[in-house]
Amino acid sequence: MTYCTTSKTSCSVTSTKYSSNPAPNLEGLTSTQYRAASPQRKLVARYAIMKGQNMEDKQKICDLLLATLRETRLYSDLKSLTYVTPKQPNRYDSYVEVKFQSGGGRIINTSMDSGFAMIRDIIAHF
């Protein structure tokens, strides 16, 4: 693909070549290894790359949501929202523990949720 940017005095042409490699260096996998890998291995490789990028602080999201929900009449008895991550690195089962002042509680599955999806899951399961 070729781009041309112009100004009043000059024109510069830039050529960009895109790679046909569907998965460049996912956790050290070559393109051929990636295509031959199991779906679970591909998921682990993608997660390893995402982990280093701008991941949301999900416990902070839970803390802010807790403060917001406590201000409402319906959820004023909330005691805590705790985001629990998997203990094993290859597992993707995260959840939020909800505890109420009355002693009751609930566990909400938030596996593979973004921050906003986690908020929607928490509110939907009350």
Residue, then its C-alpha position, 0 to 999 in steps of 0.5 A: m500500500t502506498y501513501c502520499t502526503t502533500s504539503k504546499t512545497s513537497c510530496s513524500v511517498t511512503s510504502t508500507k508492506y504488510s506481513s501475511n503472518p497471522a501470528p507474529n511471534l506469539e510467545g516465541l511461536t513461529s507462524t508454522q508452529y502457531r498454525a499447528a498449535s492447539p486452540q488452548r496453546k493459541l489462547v495462552a500465547r495471546y493472553a501472554i501478549m495481552k498481559g503485558q499491554n494496558m491491562e485494566d486494574k479489575q480490583k480497582i474497578c470493583d472498589l470504585l463500583l462498590a463505592t458507587l453501588r453503596e450510594t444507592r438504596l438497593y445496594s447500600d448493604l454491600k460489604s465487599l467486591t473482591y476480584v479473584t484471579p486464577k492461581q494457575p497461570n494457564r487457567y482463565d477462571s476469574y471471578v468476583e466475590v460479593k459479600f453483604q453486611s447480612g453475611g450473605g454472598r455470591i460468586i460471579n464468573t468474570s472469566m475473559d471479561s473486559g472491565f466494562a463487561m465485568i461491571r455488566d456481569i456484576i450488576a446483572h447477577f445481583 
